[in-house]
């Protein structure tokens, strides 16, 4: 395996560069998934039937907390990648750990939110609106949950092995995934929550 020392560690091998390119292509498919969900949401947002509307079930406080947690985690994962590039293992692990804690906090609030929706009569079968709402939010939440465990495995691997071309590549790709989830959340916050509260 030929290592190009002029490149950051995550780009230092041909395989690493191909992995990053492949992941960008994967994110393109993920964008299409969320675009489909958003399109479906906009089609069904007024079809509430006998179920509640967004203005009936949305609470601003948990949504703001979720937003702060996730956007802050985007900042800390950026700091983790920067620490990795500076070969500062403890700092990288600290920032990655903070990112994962913020992600766990986000998941906890989302679980609370789903329980609240259920008690307010919003279930998958309540109406077309609640069905697509819960599907869209649940898809994003499932991605964050997957990301949490993925990041945890990377944390343990770096703690054990340190920085190698492989661990650096995995960490960088994970950061791309996490930033993607944050961008999707901005769309959810803006076009589902804020619009639904009006």
N, CA, C and O of each residue as an XYZ file, in Angstrom:
792
protein
N       0.843     -1.184      0.000
C       0.000      0.000      0.000
C       0.889      1.248      0.000
O       1.634      1.491      0.949
N       0.800      2.021     -1.061
C       1.612      3.224     -1.185
C       0.917      4.400     -0.488
O      -0.245      4.700     -0.761
N       1.654      5.060      0.420
C       1.103      6.177      1.189
C       1.692      7.477      0.672
O       2.911      7.629      0.586
N       0.822      8.409      0.330
C       1.230      9.731     -0.140
C       1.276     10.669      1.057
O       0.239     11.137      1.527
N       2.482     10.941      1.550
C       2.631     11.751      2.766
C       2.313     13.230      2.532
O       2.205     13.994      3.491
N       2.163     13.635      1.287
C       1.806     15.029      0.998
C       0.314     15.287      1.217
O      -0.118     16.437      1.304
N      -0.461     14.216      1.305
C      -1.915     14.330      1.490
C      -2.279     14.159      2.971
O      -1.525     13.541      3.724
N      -3.435     14.705      3.394
C      -3.931     14.361      4.741
C      -4.081     12.850      4.848
O      -4.297     12.174      3.842
N      -3.968     12.320      6.050
C      -3.945     10.874      6.264
C      -5.165     10.181      5.656
O      -5.050      9.077      5.124
N      -6.345     10.831      5.736
C      -7.559     10.192      5.223
C      -7.558     10.071      3.700
O      -8.317      9.276      3.146
N      -6.704     10.859      3.009
C      -6.580     10.810      1.543
C      -5.261     10.158      1.101
O      -4.932     10.182     -0.085
N      -4.523      9.592      2.019
C      -3.120      9.240      1.753
C      -2.915      8.011      0.873
O      -1.801      7.783      0.400
N      -3.950      7.221      0.641
C      -3.797      6.067     -0.253
C      -4.844      6.137     -1.357
O      -5.862      6.817     -1.225
N      -4.580      5.428     -2.441
C      -5.540      5.381     -3.549
C      -6.866      4.784     -3.084
O      -7.935      5.255     -3.471
N      -6.791      3.741     -2.248
C      -8.007      3.114     -1.714
C      -8.815      4.118     -0.889
O     -10.041      4.171     -0.993
N      -8.123      4.909     -0.071
C      -8.821      5.915      0.739
C      -9.537      6.931     -0.138
O     -10.675      7.308      0.138
N      -8.864      7.371     -1.194
C      -9.492      8.351     -2.097
C     -10.713      7.756     -2.788
O     -11.721      8.437     -2.977
N     -10.617      6.480     -3.164
C     -11.754      5.817     -3.796
C     -12.906      5.625     -2.794
O     -14.076      5.740     -3.160
N     -12.566      5.333     -1.532
C     -13.593      5.193     -0.495
C     -14.364      6.503     -0.319
O     -15.589      6.498     -0.201
N     -13.639      7.619     -0.302
C     -14.285      8.918     -0.121
C     -15.158      9.252     -1.325
O     -16.277      9.739     -1.166
N     -14.654      8.994     -2.519
C     -15.464      9.223     -3.724
C     -16.726      8.355     -3.691
O     -17.824      8.831     -3.981
N     -16.558      7.091     -3.337
C     -17.703      6.190     -3.248
C     -18.720      6.668     -2.234
O     -19.924      6.527     -2.444
N     -18.242      7.235     -1.128
C     -19.180      7.711     -0.114
C     -19.926      8.947     -0.580
O     -21.103      9.117     -0.260
N     -19.253      9.822     -1.340
C     -19.963     10.969     -1.921
C     -21.085     10.491     -2.836
O     -22.165     11.081     -2.855
N     -20.832      9.416     -3.601
C     -21.874      8.855     -4.466
C     -23.018      8.288     -3.626
O     -24.189      8.442     -3.974
N     -22.672      7.635     -2.526
C     -23.698      7.128     -1.612
C     -24.542      8.277     -1.054
O     -25.763      8.156     -0.953
N     -23.900      9.386     -0.695
C     -24.651     10.530     -0.178
C     -25.598     11.089     -1.242
O     -26.665     11.608     -0.914
N     -25.208     10.985     -2.515
C     -26.114     11.391     -3.596
C     -27.395     10.577     -3.569
O     -28.484     11.114     -3.769
N     -27.262      9.269     -3.320
C     -28.446      8.405     -3.211
C     -29.263      8.759     -1.980
O     -30.493      8.727     -2.020
N     -28.588      9.098     -0.884
C     -29.285      9.508      0.338
C     -30.053     10.816      0.124
O     -31.150     10.990      0.655
N     -29.481     11.717     -0.645
C     -30.176     12.973     -0.968
C     -31.459     12.661     -1.722
O     -32.493     13.280     -1.471
N     -31.401     11.709     -2.640
C     -32.600     11.324     -3.389
C     -33.647     10.713     -2.464
O     -34.841     10.963     -2.633
N     -33.215      9.916     -1.490
C     -34.145      9.340     -0.521
C     -34.880     10.439      0.231
O     -36.107     10.424      0.320
N     -34.122     11.402      0.775
C     -34.757     12.465      1.547
C     -35.563     13.404      0.650
O     -36.587     13.937      1.079
N     -35.117     13.612     -0.580
C     -35.897     14.437     -1.518
C     -37.254     13.790     -1.771
O     -38.267     14.484     -1.865
N     -37.278     12.465     -1.882
C     -38.536     11.744     -2.071
C     -39.438     11.896     -0.850
O     -40.643     12.108     -0.979
N     -38.838     11.784      0.336
C     -39.623     11.949      1.566
C     -40.194     13.364      1.682
O     -41.363     13.538      2.025
N     -39.362     14.377      1.395
C     -39.840     15.758      1.464
C     -40.943     16.016      0.438
O     -41.932     16.684      0.741
N     -40.776     15.491     -0.768
C     -41.802     15.665     -1.798
C     -43.118     15.030     -1.348
O     -44.184     15.628     -1.489
N     -43.034     13.824     -0.810
C     -44.236     13.151     -0.308
C     -44.862     13.941      0.829
O     -46.085     14.053      0.918
N     -44.022     14.487      1.696
C     -44.537     15.284      2.815
C     -45.315     16.492      2.296
O     -46.415     16.775      2.771
N     -44.745     17.204      1.322
C     -45.423     18.399      0.804
C     -46.738     18.046      0.112
O     -47.674     18.846      0.113
N     -46.813     16.856     -0.477
C     -48.052     16.420     -1.114
C     -49.130     16.122     -0.069
O     -50.301     16.443     -0.272
N     -48.734     15.508      1.048
C     -49.704     15.034      2.041
C     -49.871     15.945      3.258
O     -50.649     15.618      4.154
N     -49.163     17.080      3.317
C     -49.186     17.868      4.552
C     -50.561     18.425      4.907
O     -50.809     18.721      6.076
N     -51.456     18.577      3.946
C     -52.800     19.087      4.238
C     -53.835     17.972      4.382
O     -55.009     18.247      4.631
N     -53.418     16.739      4.231
C     -54.356     15.618      4.279
C     -54.361     15.004      5.685
O     -53.842     13.914      5.923
N     -54.972     15.758      6.595
C     -54.933     15.336      8.003
C     -56.101     14.429      8.380
O     -56.059     13.775      9.423
N     -57.127     14.379      7.561
C     -58.267     13.506      7.873
C     -58.780     13.767      9.274
O     -59.062     14.909      9.638
N     -58.903     12.699     10.068
C     -59.339     12.821     11.464
C     -58.167     12.932     12.437
O     -58.360     12.978     13.652
N     -56.946     12.976     11.889
C     -55.764     13.058     12.747
C     -55.390     14.498     13.045
O     -55.983     15.423     12.490
N     -54.416     14.693     13.912
C     -53.979     16.054     14.263
C     -53.128     16.676     13.159
O     -52.495     15.980     12.365
N     -53.133     18.003     13.133
C     -52.250     18.752     12.231
C     -50.938     19.029     12.964
O     -50.831     18.820     14.172
N     -49.948     19.500     12.214
C     -48.666     19.831     12.830
C     -48.810     20.861     13.935
O     -48.159     20.751     14.974
N     -49.652     21.858     13.722
C     -49.836     22.913     14.725
C     -50.441     22.369     16.014
O     -50.326     23.000     17.064
N     -51.086     21.201     15.944
C     -51.681     20.587     17.138
C     -50.665     19.802     17.968
O     -50.832     19.655     19.178
N     -49.640     19.311     17.335
C     -48.728     18.386     18.040
C     -47.315     18.912     18.231
O     -46.613     18.462     19.137
N     -46.874     19.867     17.388
C     -45.496     20.336     17.492
C     -45.302     21.198     18.733
O     -46.137     22.039     19.065
N     -44.170     20.966     19.415
C     -43.762     21.786     20.552
C     -42.412     22.390     20.217
O     -41.492     21.681     19.808
N     -42.292     23.691     20.388
C     -41.072     24.373     19.964
C     -39.856     24.016     20.829
O     -38.744     23.907     20.312
N     -40.060     23.832     22.146
C     -38.907     23.612     23.041
C     -38.094     22.368     22.692
O     -36.881     22.479     22.518
N     -38.715     21.172     22.581
C     -37.895     20.011     22.241
C     -37.250     20.117     20.866
O     -36.134     19.643     20.656
N     -37.964     20.747     19.928
C     -37.419     20.882     18.575
C     -36.190     21.798     18.583
O     -35.200     21.515     17.907
N     -36.253     22.886     19.343
C     -35.094     23.782     19.455
C     -33.921     23.077     20.121
O     -32.773     23.243     19.708
N     -34.213     22.284     21.159
C     -33.133     21.544     21.837
C     -32.498     20.547     20.874
O     -31.274     20.437     20.811
N     -33.332     19.817     20.120
C     -32.805     18.871     19.125
C     -31.915     19.595     18.118
O     -30.845     19.106     17.754
N     -32.370     20.760     17.674
C     -31.614     21.529     16.677
C     -30.273     21.972     17.238
O     -29.245     21.849     16.572
N     -30.281     22.490     18.469
C     -29.031     22.936     19.102
C     -28.076     21.759     19.275
O     -26.883     21.877     18.993
N     -28.600     20.622     19.739
C     -27.754     19.439     19.939
C     -27.110     18.994     18.630
O     -25.909     18.730     18.583
N     -27.913     18.909     17.568
C     -27.389     18.375     16.313
C     -26.441     19.355     15.632
O     -25.412     18.946     15.093
N     -26.775     20.643     15.649
C     -25.880     21.620     15.009
C     -24.568     21.765     15.783
O     -23.509     21.958     15.186
N     -24.643     21.674     17.105
C     -23.410     21.706     17.903
C     -22.554     20.484     17.603
O     -21.328     20.578     17.546
N     -23.201     19.334     17.411
C     -22.442     18.120     17.099
C     -21.755     18.224     15.744
O     -20.709     17.611     15.531
N     -22.328     18.988     14.836
C     -21.679     19.210     13.540
C     -20.380     19.991     13.730
O     -19.379     19.728     13.063
N     -20.411     20.956     14.651
C     -19.206     21.729     14.975
C     -18.151     20.841     15.631
O     -16.972     20.914     15.285
N     -18.579     19.992     16.590
C     -17.597     19.174     17.309
C     -16.998     18.084     16.426
O     -15.837     17.717     16.611
N     -17.776     17.551     15.457
C     -17.175     16.546     14.565
C     -16.149     17.219     13.647
O     -15.159     16.599     13.259
N     -16.389     18.487     13.303
C     -15.387     19.236     12.541
C     -14.104     19.424     13.339
O     -13.003     19.306     12.802
N     -14.258     19.721     14.635
C     -13.080     19.846     15.513
C     -12.354     18.506     15.649
O     -11.127     18.465     15.740
N     -13.115     17.416     15.662
C     -12.500     16.090     15.763
C     -11.633     15.804     14.536
O     -10.520     15.295     14.666
N     -12.143     16.130     13.344
C     -11.363     15.907     12.111
C     -10.123     16.795     12.111
O      -9.045     16.361     11.704
N     -10.274     18.032     12.566
C      -9.114     18.929     12.639
C      -8.062     18.378     13.608
O      -6.869     18.406     13.306
N      -8.498     17.881     14.764
C      -7.560     17.297     15.727
C      -6.880     16.067     15.135
O      -5.697     15.836     15.384
N      -7.610     15.281     14.359
C      -7.027     14.105     13.709
C      -5.915     14.531     12.749
O      -4.850     13.915     12.701
N      -6.179     15.585     11.991
C      -5.175     16.050     11.033
C      -3.938     16.607     11.733
O      -2.845     16.611     11.166
N      -4.112     17.073     12.957
C      -2.980     17.564     13.748
C      -2.325     16.446     14.555
O      -1.399     16.692     15.329
N      -2.815     15.203     14.370
C      -2.287     14.022     15.079
C      -2.455     14.132     16.603
O      -1.607     13.662     17.362
N      -3.543     14.750     17.033
C      -3.824     14.902     18.462
C      -4.933     13.913     18.838
O      -6.123     14.222     18.790
N      -4.490     12.725     19.208
C      -5.415     11.613     19.447
C      -6.402     11.911     20.570
O      -7.605     11.715     20.395
N      -5.919     12.379     21.716
C      -6.813     12.629     22.852
C      -7.844     13.702     22.531
O      -9.010     13.579     22.907
N      -7.418     14.752     21.838
C      -8.362     15.808     21.456
C      -9.387     15.273     20.463
O     -10.572     15.594     20.548
N      -8.925     14.460     19.527
C      -9.844     13.892     18.539
C     -10.881     13.016     19.232
O     -12.073     13.112     18.940
N     -10.429     12.161     20.153
C     -11.358     11.293     20.865
C     -12.330     12.105     21.722
O     -13.507     11.760     21.825
N     -11.839     13.180     22.334
C     -12.710     14.022     23.160
C     -13.811     14.653     22.313
O     -14.983     14.626     22.689
N     -13.431     15.223     21.164
C     -14.433     15.866     20.310
C     -15.386     14.842     19.688
O     -16.578     15.111     19.541
N     -14.862     13.673     19.326
C     -15.735     12.621     18.798
C     -16.695     12.138     19.887
O     -17.873     11.894     19.628
N     -16.170     12.004     21.109
C     -17.021     11.600     22.230
C     -18.123     12.608     22.503
O     -19.264     12.227     22.761
N     -17.790     13.894     22.449
C     -18.801     14.940     22.642
C     -19.846     14.869     21.533
O     -21.042     15.014     21.787
N     -19.389     14.645     20.302
C     -20.314     14.502     19.175
C     -21.304     13.371     19.429
O     -22.504     13.522     19.197
N     -20.797     12.241     19.907
C     -21.662     11.093     20.161
C     -22.629     11.359     21.302
O     -23.783     10.934     21.245
N     -22.177     12.056     22.337
C     -23.081     12.411     23.446
C     -24.190     13.341     22.967
O     -25.349     13.179     23.349
N     -23.836     14.308     22.137
C     -24.844     15.214     21.576
C     -25.821     14.437     20.694
O     -27.024     14.698     20.709
N     -25.297     13.485     19.928
C     -26.156     12.644     19.097
C     -27.103     11.805     19.949
O     -28.275     11.652     19.605
N     -26.600     11.259     21.063
C     -27.447     10.475     21.968
C     -28.531     11.355     22.583
O     -29.665     10.914     22.769
N     -28.177     12.606     22.898
C     -29.171     13.546     23.416
C     -30.256     13.818     22.396
O     -31.439     13.868     22.733
N     -29.850     13.994     21.143
C     -30.816     14.214     20.067
C     -31.776     13.036     19.958
O     -32.990     13.221     19.867
N     -31.227     11.825     19.966
C     -32.064     10.624     19.858
C     -33.049     10.552     21.017
O     -34.213     10.204     20.822
N     -32.590     10.879     22.223
C     -33.468     10.847     23.398
C     -34.643     11.796     23.237
O     -35.780     11.434     23.540
N     -34.376     13.016     22.758
C     -35.461     13.983     22.563
C     -36.401     13.535     21.450
O     -37.606     13.780     21.510
N     -35.847     12.881     20.441
C     -36.719     12.411     19.362
C     -37.625     11.289     19.845
O     -38.785     11.220     19.439
N     -37.117     10.406     20.706
C     -37.961      9.357     21.285
C     -39.085      9.992     22.107
O     -40.241      9.580     22.009
N     -38.736     11.005     22.926
C     -39.754     11.733     23.697
C     -40.801     12.327     22.756
O     -42.001     12.267     23.024
N     -40.331     12.895     21.663
C     -41.218     13.534     20.695
C     -42.202     12.515     20.100
O     -43.392     12.805     19.978
N     -41.720     11.351     19.738
C     -42.581     10.325     19.159
C     -43.619      9.842     20.174
O     -44.768      9.591     19.812
N     -43.221      9.711     21.436
C     -44.171      9.319     22.485
C     -45.254     10.392     22.630
O     -46.438     10.080     22.755
N     -44.832     11.659     22.612
C     -45.783     12.777     22.685
C     -46.758     12.734     21.507
O     -47.962     12.913     21.692
N     -46.246     12.499     20.304
C     -47.111     12.434     19.131
C     -48.138     11.310     19.266
O     -49.309     11.480     18.928
N     -47.686     10.173     19.759
C     -48.590      9.030     19.925
C     -49.731      9.388     20.876
O     -50.894      9.092     20.602
N     -49.387     10.031     22.001
C     -50.407     10.417     22.978
C     -51.349     11.493     22.433
O     -52.475     11.631     22.911
N     -50.895     12.248     21.441
C     -51.745     13.272     20.822
C     -52.562     12.703     19.656
O     -53.283     13.438     18.982
N     -52.445     11.408     19.427
C     -53.226     10.762     18.375
C     -52.565     10.731     17.012
O     -53.224     10.457     16.008
N     -51.276     11.008     16.964
C     -50.549     10.991     15.690
C     -49.793      9.671     15.566
O     -48.744      9.487     16.183
N     -50.330      8.767     14.773
C     -49.695      7.479     14.509
C     -49.580      7.312     13.000
O     -50.121      8.112     12.237
N     -48.882      6.284     12.579
C     -48.709      6.062     11.142
C     -50.045      5.938     10.420
O     -50.182      6.385      9.282
N     -51.026      5.333     11.079
C     -52.311      5.094     10.441
C     -53.346      6.186     10.706
O     -54.478      6.072     10.236
N     -52.995      7.237     11.441
C     -53.977      8.283     11.772
C     -54.433      9.059     10.545
O     -55.620      9.344     10.390
N     -53.490      9.398      9.676
C     -53.816     10.134      8.452
C     -52.627     10.047      7.513
O     -51.547      9.591      7.890
N     -52.844     10.495      6.276
C     -51.725     10.536      5.327
C     -50.633     11.464      5.854
O     -49.441     11.189      5.716
N     -51.072     12.582      6.469
C     -50.110     13.553      7.005
C     -49.242     12.941      8.103
O     -48.014     12.998      8.029
N     -49.879     12.356      9.122
C     -49.074     11.813     10.223
C     -48.223     10.636      9.748
O     -47.128     10.414     10.265
N     -48.720      9.881      8.767
C     -47.933      8.770      8.236
C     -46.624      9.240      7.616
O     -45.558      8.702      7.916
N     -46.712     10.253      6.744
C     -45.489     10.737      6.091
C     -44.625     11.544      7.052
O     -43.399     11.533      6.941
N     -45.255     12.244      7.998
C     -44.482     12.978      9.012
C     -43.616     12.015      9.810
O     -42.406     12.213      9.928
N     -44.234     10.972     10.357
C     -43.488     10.025     11.189
C     -42.477      9.241     10.370
O     -41.411      8.891     10.876
N     -42.797      8.958      9.103
C     -41.837      8.257      8.241
C     -40.608      9.124      7.985
O     -39.478      8.639      8.043
N     -40.829     10.409      7.701
C     -39.711     11.314      7.426
C     -38.852     11.508      8.671
O     -37.630     11.375      8.614
N     -39.496     11.823      9.798
C     -38.744     12.024     11.044
C     -38.063     10.731     11.480
O     -36.923     10.745     11.944
N     -38.770      9.616     11.328
C     -38.207      8.331     11.730
C     -37.024      7.904     10.881
O     -36.076      7.301     11.384
N     -37.080      8.218      9.583
C     -35.955      7.893      8.703
C     -34.716      8.672      9.117
O     -33.618      8.119      9.178
N     -34.896      9.965      9.404
C     -33.757     10.765      9.861
C     -33.257     10.251     11.207
O     -32.051     10.113     11.413
N     -34.182      9.968     12.123
C     -33.784      9.466     13.438
C     -33.051      8.139     13.360
O     -32.103      7.900     14.108
N     -33.495      7.265     12.443
C     -32.804      5.982     12.263
C     -31.387      6.200     11.746
O     -30.460      5.496     12.146
N     -31.221      7.181     10.853
C     -29.885      7.513     10.351
C     -28.983      8.017     11.473
O     -27.811      7.649     11.547
N     -29.534      8.861     12.347
C     -28.733      9.373     13.469
C     -28.365      8.235     14.415
O     -27.241      8.177     14.913
N     -29.314      7.330     14.665
C     -29.045      6.187     15.554
C     -27.957      5.298     14.968
O     -27.041      4.881     15.677
N     -28.057      5.007     13.667
C     -27.003      4.238     12.999
C     -25.665      4.966     13.111
O     -24.639      4.353     13.404
N     -25.686      6.291     12.875
C     -24.465      7.088     12.955
C     -23.848      7.057     14.339
O     -22.625      7.026     14.477
N     -24.694      7.064     15.372
C     -24.182      7.004     16.744
C     -23.355      5.742     16.950
O     -22.238      5.806     17.465
N     -23.900      4.591     16.548
C     -23.173      3.327     16.751
C     -21.946      3.234     15.844
O     -20.913      2.700     16.248
N     -22.056      3.746     14.635
C     -20.903      3.781     13.730
C     -19.784      4.618     14.350
O     -18.627      4.197     14.384
N     -20.139      5.797     14.835
C     -19.143      6.667     15.469
C     -18.538      6.041     16.713
O     -17.352      6.218     16.991
N     -19.362      5.303     17.467
C     -18.859      4.636     18.670
C     -17.808      3.590     18.308
O     -16.785      3.480     18.983
N     -18.056      2.823     17.249
C     -17.067      1.817     16.821
C     -15.771      2.495     16.354
O     -14.679      1.999     16.630
N     -15.890      3.615     15.657
C     -14.695      4.345     15.224
C     -13.932      4.871     16.439
O     -12.704      4.797     16.482
N     -14.660      5.404     17.428
C     -14.046      5.884     18.668
C     -13.213      4.770     19.307
O     -12.060      4.987     19.681
N     -13.802      3.579     19.428
C     -13.093      2.458     20.057
C     -11.900      2.013     19.219
O     -10.861      1.639     19.762
N     -12.051      2.054     17.900
C     -10.952      1.636     17.020
C      -9.771      2.605     17.113
O      -8.617      2.179     17.172
N     -10.061      3.903     17.125
C      -8.969      4.880     17.226
C      -8.310      4.805     18.598
O      -7.092      4.930     18.722
N      -9.118      4.603     19.613
C      -8.556      4.482     20.958
C      -7.572      3.319     21.034
O      -6.551      3.404     21.718
N      -7.885      2.230     20.327
C      -7.041      1.035     20.367
C      -5.877      1.120     19.382
O      -4.748      0.777     19.733
N      -6.136      1.571     18.153
C      -5.128      1.511     17.090
C      -4.442      2.836     16.806
O      -3.383      2.860     16.180
N      -5.032      3.944     17.259
C      -4.473      5.251     16.923
C      -4.823      5.638     15.497
O      -5.748      5.088     14.899
N      -4.072      6.594     14.959
C      -4.337      7.078     13.601
C      -3.558      6.251     12.584
O      -2.331      6.174     12.630
N      -4.286      5.645     11.680
C      -3.709      4.934     10.542
C      -4.452      5.462      9.316
O      -5.470      6.139      9.460
N      -3.961      5.166      8.117
C      -4.735      5.574      6.939
C      -6.175      5.054      6.980
O      -7.093      5.735      6.522
N      -6.376      3.851      7.525
C      -7.710      3.268      7.568
C      -8.601      3.973      8.595
O      -9.735      4.336      8.282
N      -8.097      4.170      9.816
C      -8.940      4.806     10.836
C      -9.208      6.269     10.492
O     -10.291      6.785     10.767
N      -8.228      6.935      9.893
C      -8.433      8.324      9.484
C      -9.490      8.411      8.383
O     -10.333      9.308      8.386
N      -9.432      7.464      7.441
C     -10.401      7.434      6.348
C     -11.813      7.196      6.881
O     -12.759      7.869      6.471
N     -11.950      6.239      7.795
C     -13.259      5.955      8.390
C     -13.787      7.169      9.145
O     -14.971      7.493      9.054
N     -12.915      7.835      9.886
C     -13.329      9.006     10.667
C     -13.795     10.136      9.762
O     -14.802     10.786     10.044
N     -13.074     10.368      8.688
C     -13.439     11.450      7.775
C     -14.770     11.144      7.083
O     -15.624     12.021      6.953
N     -14.938      9.901      6.641
C     -16.190      9.513      5.989
C     -17.353      9.633      6.974
O     -18.439     10.082      6.609
N     -17.118      9.229      8.227
C     -18.155      9.391      9.250
C     -18.522     10.865      9.420
O     -19.696     11.193      9.591
N     -17.530     11.753      9.376
C     -17.817     13.187      9.532
C     -18.672     13.703      8.376
O     -19.543     14.547      8.584
N     -18.433     13.205      7.162
C     -19.271     13.590      6.018
C     -20.718     13.150      6.255
O     -21.657     13.906      6.001
N     -20.881     11.942      6.737
C     -22.215     11.411      7.024
C     -22.916     12.264      8.079
O     -24.093     12.595      7.937
N     -22.189     12.615      9.135
C     -22.782     13.375     10.237
C     -23.173     14.781      9.776
O     -24.234     15.283     10.147
N     -22.324     15.412      8.975
C     -22.675     16.730      8.427
C     -23.915     16.633      7.534
O     -24.770     17.518      7.544
N     -23.999     15.552      6.765
C     -25.167     15.347      5.906
C     -26.444     15.293      6.741
O     -27.448     15.906      6.376
N     -26.415     14.565      7.857
C     -27.589     14.473      8.723
C     -27.965     15.832      9.292
O     -29.146     16.136      9.454
N     -26.961     16.650      9.594
C     -27.241     17.998     10.105
C     -27.919     18.857      9.042
O     -28.850     19.605      9.340
N     -27.450     18.746      7.808
C     -28.068     19.518      6.725
C     -29.519     19.072      6.525
O     -30.406     19.906      6.345
N     -29.760     17.760      6.556
C     -31.128     17.268      6.417
C     -32.011     17.776      7.553
O     -33.186     18.078      7.348
N     -31.436     17.868      8.752
C     -32.215     18.367      9.893
C     -32.607     19.836      9.695
O     -33.705     20.239     10.081
N     -31.735     20.623      9.107
C     -32.076     22.025      8.844
C     -33.302     22.106      7.944
O     -34.174     22.946      8.165
N     -33.378     21.246      6.935
C     -34.560     21.197      6.071
C     -35.795     20.755      6.854
O     -36.875     21.324      6.695
N     -35.630     19.732      7.701
C     -36.753     19.261      8.516
C     -37.232     20.361      9.455
O     -38.432     20.608      9.574
N     -36.296     21.012     10.112
C     -36.639     22.081     11.054
C     -37.361     23.217     10.341
O     -38.357     23.739     10.841
N     -36.857     23.595      9.179
C     -37.415     24.751      8.463
C     -38.746     24.447      7.800
O     -39.704     25.205      7.951
N     -38.813     23.333      7.060
C     -39.971     23.086      6.202
C     -41.028     22.177      6.811
O     -42.148     22.104      6.307
N     -40.679     21.478      7.901
C     -41.690     20.663      8.568
C     -42.129     21.337      9.859
O     -43.313     21.621     10.041
N     -41.180     21.596     10.759
C     -41.563     22.138     12.067
C     -42.017     23.600     11.988
O     -43.145     23.923     12.362
N     -41.142     24.477     11.503
C     -41.493     25.894     11.498
C     -42.725     26.157     10.639
O     -43.630     26.888     11.043
N     -42.750     25.556      9.456
C     -43.906     25.725      8.575
C     -45.165     25.127      9.221
O     -46.251     25.694      9.103
N     -45.020     23.998      9.893
C     -46.164     23.334     10.512
C     -46.715     24.059     11.728
O     -47.886     23.902     12.071
N     -45.867     24.857     12.383
C     -46.315     25.604     13.558
C     -47.070     26.875     13.186
O     -47.732     27.475     14.033
N     -46.973     27.287     11.924
C     -47.616     28.542     11.528
C     -49.118     28.343     11.330
O     -49.827     29.292     10.994
